[in-house]
Amino acid sequence: MMIGEAATGGGSARIAPILDENNDVSSRTESKSEEEFVIIVPESEPPQDELEPWLPITESRKGNTFTVAFHLICSGIGVQPLLLPIALAYLGWFWGIFCLSVLFWWQLYTIWLLLNLHEPVAGIRYSTFLNLSMFAFGKKLGKLVALFPVLYLSGGTCVFYIISGGSAMNQFYRAICGNDLKCKERTLKVSEWLLVFICLATFTDLFFMNLNKLYRVSLVGSFTAVAYCSLLWVLSVSEGRLADVSGDSTMKVETTDTGARVRNVFNGIGIIALAFRGHNLVLEIQGTLPTSPTQPSRKPMWRGVTISYLLIAMCMYPLVIVGHWAYGSKVIVNGGILDAFTKFHQIHTSNYIMGAIYFLTSINSLCAFQIYAMPVHDNLEHIYISKKKKPCPRWLRCGIKIFFGGLTYFVAKAFPFLPSLGAIIGSIAVSCGLPSIKKPRTLGNMWCVNISVGLLGVVLSLVLLSSAIWSLIVTGLDSNFFKPRQ
């Protein structure tokens, strides 16, 4: 992501400098600081501002630093970090930790850019990525650039949570049954567990009509995410390293095929890149905060980002280090630290502990589903509000939520192999550029950093796409339509 050339997006506009705290334009102009910005500002207030009090994302602007932190933690962890030990098995200790650290700081930097673009000048806010893109690139081009990533990263992630959450519920039931074969025989089919999950998710969704009120759900989701991540690495340490796992700090997956080694490196980088998520929700979450000329929303937002990503780092790094130390390359066959722990240590672990891990995972998926569904609800309600020029009635809001739940369930059941294609579709979403409103001084430090970050983003996207397609060609795709497996 990068800040590049600014675009007016059609209509009349003016260029204005960013004011300092004393609103002294002349002093800032005379200083000619190397990092001076100019901003494209519309002559009139954007039309979407009139509708924002009626939309679920911006209906309530009573959030604070802690509600922001809850939203970011719940949406930022998920189950993808459980796959991070696989990346170290591919890349080795040094390069695995190095890539993880680079992408972690990269994400923090791009979030910082986004939260500063949310409110470029006082009184003008862009509370969704789609609105920001439409202003920067124009209505038609902005929709073309941003609509697919928004829909995929929201709707597609909800589908992924249905599949992973339904599977976790199934494993929770089996863990509680233990060795009781009759109990296990009475379990539901996977498709039925998916239905249970989406019914619970949709039912919960009906009680929270805007994003700010959803902070209670995000609090639960944040707690469960930190809890199951901590349980997994603590229990793995207590069980100790597997007897046949090497302690070599440069250990990688052994293969004599040069092409396979290159593919493994690409896959490792891709796993790390796809573990970082939540960019498409940053503007929406910031939209729940109040603002004023003296207290812009970016200040509490950045405090929330700092708190949340400190906790996210405390979850990710122990998982990566302990997972690779305990299981080595065996974690690849088992598909993540959770599956590896289940295979190698379930027999020595209490059924209640195993059940608690799967229970926490399923609850976290339920909570994260609510946040990622909000941008879709917002866009669907925006269609009605734009035409009727009045708030969406409650019955219609509930109908939209039920419709979205049914649609995502159908996709999850019809395409249970969709997570296998996540790397391909995700690589396309990663390549999307950041809408440009602020324009740093050409060849200044900020300009050079953003150009570099943008180019690296394109390269990363190509790497992810090529490795995903390459792996798909080599391993094939088991397209089990309408047949989710146990």
C-alpha positions in Angstrom: 0.0 0.0 0.0 1.2 3.5 -0.7 0.3 7.1 -1.0 0.8 8.2 -4.5 -0.5 10.9 -6.8 -3.8 12.4 -5.6 -6.9 12.3 -7.7 -9.9 14.6 -7.5 -12.4 11.9 -8.4 -14.5 14.2 -10.5 -16.3 17.4 -9.6 -14.9 20.7 -8.3 -12.2 20.5 -5.7 -9.4 22.6 -4.2 -6.0 21.9 -2.9 -5.4 22.9 0.7 -2.3 22.5 3.0 -2.6 20.6 6.3 -2.9 23.1 9.1 -0.7 22.9 12.2 -2.1 23.1 15.7 -2.1 26.9 15.6 -3.8 26.9 12.1 -0.9 29.0 10.9 -0.7 28.3 7.2 1.9 30.9 6.4 4.4 29.7 8.9 4.1 26.1 7.6 4.4 27.2 4.0 7.5 29.3 4.8 9.2 26.4 6.6 8.9 24.3 3.5 9.4 21.1 5.4 10.5 18.2 3.4 7.5 16.1 4.4 4.8 18.8 3.7 1.6 17.5 2.4 -1.2 18.9 0.3 -4.7 17.5 0.4 -7.4 17.4 -2.2 -10.5 18.7 -0.5 -14.0 18.8 -2.1 -15.8 22.1 -2.4 -18.9 20.7 -0.8 -19.4 18.0 1.8 -19.5 14.5 0.2 -23.1 13.2 -0.3 -22.5 10.1 1.8 -22.0 12.2 4.9 -25.8 12.9 4.9 -26.5 9.2 5.1 -23.9 8.2 7.6 -26.1 8.6 10.7 -28.5 6.0 9.2 -25.8 3.4 8.4 -24.7 0.6 10.8 -21.0 1.5 10.7 -21.4 5.2 11.5 -24.8 5.2 13.3 -23.0 5.6 16.6 -19.8 7.5 17.1 -19.5 6.9 20.9 -16.5 4.6 20.7 -13.2 5.0 22.5 -9.7 3.6 22.6 -10.7 0.4 24.3 -13.6 -0.4 22.0 -11.3 0.2 19.1 -8.7 -2.2 20.6 -11.4 -4.9 21.1 -12.5 -4.7 17.5 -8.9 -4.8 16.2 -7.8 -7.8 18.3 -10.9 -9.8 17.5 -10.6 -9.1 13.8 -6.8 -9.2 13.7 -6.0 -12.6 15.1 -8.4 -15.3 13.8 -7.2 -18.8 13.1 -4.6 -17.9 10.5 -1.8 -17.4 13.1 -2.1 -21.1 13.9 -0.5 -21.8 10.6 2.5 -19.6 11.1 4.8 -22.5 12.4 4.5 -23.9 8.9 6.2 -20.8 7.5 9.2 -21.3 9.8 9.4 -25.0 8.7 9.7 -23.6 5.2 11.9 -20.6 5.8 14.0 -21.6 8.9 14.4 -19.7 12.1 16.2 -16.6 10.9 14.3 -15.9 7.7 11.0 -16.9 9.2 11.2 -14.5 12.2 12.7 -11.8 9.9 9.8 -12.0 7.4 7.3 -12.1 10.3 8.8 -9.0 11.8 9.0 -7.1 8.5 5.4 -7.8 7.6 4.2 -7.0 11.2 5.8 -3.5 11.0 4.6 -3.1 7.4 1.0 -3.7 8.6 1.4 -1.2 11.4 2.7 1.4 8.9 -0.1 0.9 6.5 -2.7 1.1 9.3 -1.1 4.4 10.3 -1.5 5.7 6.8 -5.2 4.6 6.7 -6.1 6.2 10.0 -4.6 9.5 8.9 -6.5 9.3 5.6 -9.8 8.7 7.5 -10.1 12.3 8.4 -7.7 14.3 6.2 -9.1 17.6 7.4 -11.5 18.5 10.2 -15.2 17.9 9.2 -14.5 15.5 6.4 -14.4 11.8 7.2 -14.2 8.6 5.1 -15.6 5.9 7.3 -15.3 3.1 4.7 -12.6 2.0 2.4 -15.1 2.2 -0.5 -16.0 5.8 0.2 -12.3 6.7 0.4 -11.5 5.0 -2.8 -14.5 6.7 -4.6 -13.3 10.1 -3.5 -9.7 9.5 -4.5 -10.3 7.9 -7.9 -13.8 8.9 -8.8 -17.1 7.1 -8.3 -16.8 4.6 -11.2 -13.1 3.9 -10.9 -13.2 3.9 -7.1 -15.9 1.3 -7.0 -14.0 -0.8 -9.6 -10.8 -0.6 -7.5 -12.3 -1.2 -4.1 -15.5 -3.1 -4.4 -14.0 -6.5 -5.0 -11.5 -6.4 -2.1 -14.2 -5.1 0.3 -16.7 -7.8 -0.7 -14.1 -10.6 -0.7 -12.3 -9.6 2.5 -15.7 -9.2 4.3 -17.9 -11.8 2.7 -15.1 -14.3 1.9 -13.7 -14.1 5.4 -17.2 -14.7 6.8 -17.4 -17.9 4.7 -14.0 -18.9 6.0 -15.2 -18.4 9.6 -18.2 -20.5 9.0 -16.1 -23.4 7.7 -13.5 -23.1 10.5 -16.0 -22.4 13.2 -18.3 -25.3 12.2 -15.3 -27.6 12.1 -14.2 -26.4 15.6 -17.7 -27.1 16.9 -17.5 -30.6 15.5 -14.1 -31.1 17.2 -15.4 -29.7 20.4 -18.2 -32.2 20.5 -15.8 -35.1 19.7 -13.4 -34.0 22.4 -16.2 -33.9 25.0 -17.3 -37.4 24.0 -13.8 -38.7 24.5 -13.7 -42.5 24.1 -17.5 -42.9 24.1 -18.1 -44.3 20.6 -21.9 -44.1 21.0 -21.6 -40.4 21.8 -19.4 -39.8 18.7 -21.9 -41.7 16.5 -24.6 -39.2 17.4 -22.6 -36.3 16.2 -23.9 -34.1 13.4 -22.6 -34.0 9.9 -20.1 -31.2 9.1 -22.7 -29.5 6.9 -25.1 -29.5 9.9 -22.4 -28.1 12.2 -22.0 -25.3 9.6 -25.7 -24.7 9.8 -25.5 -24.6 13.6 -22.7 -22.0 13.4 -24.4 -19.7 11.0 -27.7 -19.8 13.0 -25.8 -18.8 16.1 -23.9 -16.1 14.2 -27.0 -14.7 12.6 -29.0 -14.8 15.8 -26.3 -12.9 17.6 -26.0 -10.4 14.7 -29.7 -9.5 15.1 -29.0 -7.9 18.5 -26.3 -5.5 17.4 -27.5 -3.0 14.8 -24.3 -0.9 14.6 -20.6 -1.5 14.8 -20.1 0.5 18.0 -22.5 -1.6 20.0 -20.7 -4.7 18.8 -17.8 -3.9 21.1 -19.2 -6.3 23.7 -18.9 -9.2 21.1 -15.4 -8.0 20.2 -14.4 -8.1 23.8 -15.5 -11.7 24.0 -13.7 -12.5 20.7 -10.5 -10.8 21.9 -10.5 -12.8 25.1 -11.1 -16.1 23.4 -8.4 -15.4 20.7 -5.8 -14.5 23.3 -6.9 -17.5 25.5 -6.6 -20.2 22.8 -3.4 -18.9 21.4 -1.9 -18.8 24.9 -3.2 -22.3 25.8 -1.7 -23.8 22.7 1.8 -22.5 23.1 1.9 -23.1 26.9 0.6 -26.6 26.6 3.1 -27.3 23.8 6.0 -26.1 26.0 4.7 -28.3 28.9 4.5 -31.4 26.7 8.0 -30.7 25.3 9.6 -31.1 21.9 8.9 -34.3 19.9 11.7 -36.8 20.2 12.6 -36.8 16.5 12.5 -33.1 16.0 15.9 -31.5 15.4 17.0 -28.4 17.3 18.9 -27.1 14.3 18.2 -23.4 14.1 18.4 -23.5 10.3 16.1 -26.4 9.9 13.9 -26.4 6.7 11.7 -28.8 4.9 14.1 -31.3 3.3 13.8 -31.7 -0.5 16.2 -32.3 -3.3 14.0 -30.6 -5.9 15.1 -27.0 -6.4 11.7 -26.0 -7.7 10.0 -27.4 -4.6 12.4 -25.5 -2.4 11.6 -22.2 -4.2 7.9 -23.0 -3.9 8.3 -23.7 -0.2 9.9 -20.3 0.3 7.1 -18.6 -1.5 4.5 -20.6 0.4 6.2 -19.6 3.7 6.1 -15.9 2.8 2.5 -16.3 1.7 1.4 -17.9 5.0 2.9 -15.0 6.9 1.4 -12.4 4.7 -2.1 -13.9 4.9 -1.9 -14.2 8.7 -2.1 -10.4 8.9 -5.6 -9.2 8.4 -8.1 -6.5 9.3 -6.9 -3.7 7.0 -10.3 -3.5 5.3 -11.9 -2.7 8.7 -9.6 0.0 10.0 -11.6 2.9 8.5 -14.8 1.4 9.6 -13.6 0.9 13.2 -12.3 4.5 13.3 -15.7 5.6 12.1 -17.1 4.7 15.5 -15.0 7.3 17.2 -16.1 10.9 17.9 -14.1 13.8 16.5 -13.6 17.5 17.0 -11.1 20.1 15.7 -9.1 19.8 19.0 -9.4 16.0 19.4 -9.3 14.3 16.0 -10.3 10.7 15.8 -6.8 9.5 14.7 -5.4 10.1 18.3 -7.6 7.5 20.2 -7.5 5.3 17.1 -3.7 5.1 17.2 -3.7 4.4 20.9 -6.2 1.5 20.2 -3.9 0.2 17.4 -0.9 0.3 19.7 -2.6 -1.6 22.5 -4.2 -4.2 20.2 -1.1 -4.9 18.1 1.0 -5.3 21.2 -1.3 -8.1 22.3 -1.4 -9.5 18.8 2.4 -9.7 18.8 2.3 -11.4 22.2 0.0 -14.1 20.6 1.8 -14.5 17.3 5.4 -14.7 18.2 5.1 -17.4 20.9 2.9 -19.4 18.6 5.5 -19.3 15.8 8.6 -19.9 18.0 7.1 -22.6 20.2 5.2 -24.3 17.3 8.4 -24.6 15.3 10.5 -25.7 18.3 8.0 -28.3 19.4 6.9 -29.9 16.1 9.4 -28.8 13.4 8.5 -29.8 9.9 5.8 -32.3 11.2 3.5 -29.3 11.7 3.1 -29.1 7.9 1.4 -32.5 7.5 -1.0 -31.7 10.3 -2.0 -28.2 9.0 -1.0 -25.9 11.9 -0.1 -26.0 15.6 -3.6 -26.9 16.7 -3.8 -30.0 14.5 -0.2 -30.9 15.4 -1.0 -30.6 19.2 -4.2 -32.7 18.7 -2.3 -35.5 16.9 0.7 -35.8 19.1 -0.6 -34.8 22.5 -4.3 -35.4 22.6 -3.9 -38.8 24.2 -2.0 -37.2 27.1 -4.3 -34.2 27.4 -7.6 -34.0 29.3 -10.7 -34.0 27.1 -11.9 -30.9 28.9 -8.7 -29.0 28.0 -9.0 -30.1 24.3 -12.7 -29.2 24.4 -11.8 -25.8 25.9 -9.4 -25.0 23.0 -12.0 -25.9 20.4 -14.7 -24.1 22.2 -12.6 -20.9 22.4 -11.8 -21.2 18.7 -15.5 -21.6 17.7 -16.5 -18.6 20.0 -13.8 -16.5 18.5 -15.0 -17.4 15.0 -18.6 -16.4 15.9 -17.4 -13.0 17.2 -15.1 -12.2 14.3 -17.9 -13.1 11.9 -20.0 -10.2 13.3 -17.2 -7.6 12.6 -16.4 -8.8 9.1 -20.1 -8.9 8.2 -20.6 -5.2 9.0 -19.2 -3.7 5.8 -21.5 -5.9 3.7 -24.5 -4.9 5.9 -23.5 -1.3 5.5 -23.3 -1.5 1.7 -26.6 -3.3 1.4 -28.4 -0.8 3.6 -26.7 2.1 1.7 -28.5 0.9 -1.5 -31.9 1.2 0.2 -31.1 4.5 2.0 -29.8 6.1 -1.2 -33.0 5.4 -3.0 -35.6 6.0 -0.2 -33.8 8.9 1.5 -34.8 7.6 4.9 -33.4 5.2 7.6 -33.6 1.5 7.0 -36.5 0.0 9.1 -35.5 -2.6 11.7 -37.4 -5.4 10.0 -35.4 -4.8 6.8 -32.1 -4.6 8.7 -32.9 -8.0 10.2 -33.9 -9.3 6.8 -30.5 -8.2 5.3 -28.6 -10.0 8.1 -30.6 -13.2 7.6 -30.2 -13.0 3.8 -26.4 -12.5 4.2 -26.2 -15.4 6.7 -28.1 -17.7 4.3 -25.9 -16.7 1.4 -22.6 -17.2 3.2 -23.8 -20.6 4.5 -24.7 -21.7 1.0 -21.3 -20.7 -0.3 -19.6 -22.4 2.6 -21.5 -25.6 2.0 -21.2 -25.5 -1.8 -17.5 -24.7 -1.8 -16.0 -26.3 1.3 -12.6 -26.2 -0.5 -12.7 -22.4 -0.6 -9.9 -22.0 2.0 -7.6 -23.9 -0.4 -8.1 -21.0 -2.9 -7.7 -18.3 -0.2 -4.1 -17.7 -1.2 -5.0 -17.1 -4.8 -7.9 -14.7 -4.1 -6.1 -13.1 -1.2 -3.1 -12.3 -3.3 -5.3 -10.3 -5.6 -6.8 -8.4 -2.7 -3.3 -7.7 -1.3 -2.3 -5.9 -4.5 -4.9 -3.2 -4.1 -3.4 0.3 -3.7 -4.2 2.7 -1.0 -6.5 5.6 -2.1 -4.5 8.8 -2.3 -5.6 12.0 -0.8 -2.4 13.3 0.9 0.5 14.0 -1.4 3.9 14.0 0.1 6.7 16.2 -1.4 8.1 14.4 -4.4 11.4 12.6 -3.6 11.0 13.4 0.1 11.4 10.8 2.8 7.7 10.0 3.1 7.4 9.8 -0.7 10.3 7.4 -1.1 9.0 5.2 1.8 5.5 5.0 0.3 6.8 4.3 -3.2 9.0 1.5 -1.8 6.1 0.0 0.2 3.8 0.2 -2.8 6.3 -1.6 -5.0 7.0 -4.2 -2.4 3.2 -4.7 -2.1 3.0 -5.5 -5.9 6.0 -7.8 -5.6 4.4 -9.6 -2.6 1.2 -10.0 -4.5 2.9 -11.5 -7.5 4.8 -13.9 -5.2 1.7 -15.0 -3.4 -0.2 -15.5 -6.7 2.6 -17.4 -8.4 3.2 -19.7 -5.4 -0.5 -20.4 -4.9 -1.0 -21.3 -8.6 2.2 -23.3 -8.6 1.2 -25.3 -5.5 -2.3 -25.8 -7.0 -0.8 -27.2 -10.2 1.5 -29.6 -8.3 -0.8 -30.8 -5.6 -4.1 -30.4 -7.4 -7.5 -29.2 -6.1 -10.0 -31.6 -4.5 -13.1 -29.7 -5.5 -15.6 -31.5 -3.2 -18.7 -29.5 -4.1 -21.4 -29.7 -1.4 -19.4 -32.4 0.4 -17.7 -30.8 3.5 -15.5 -33.4 5.2 -15.1 -34.3 8.8 
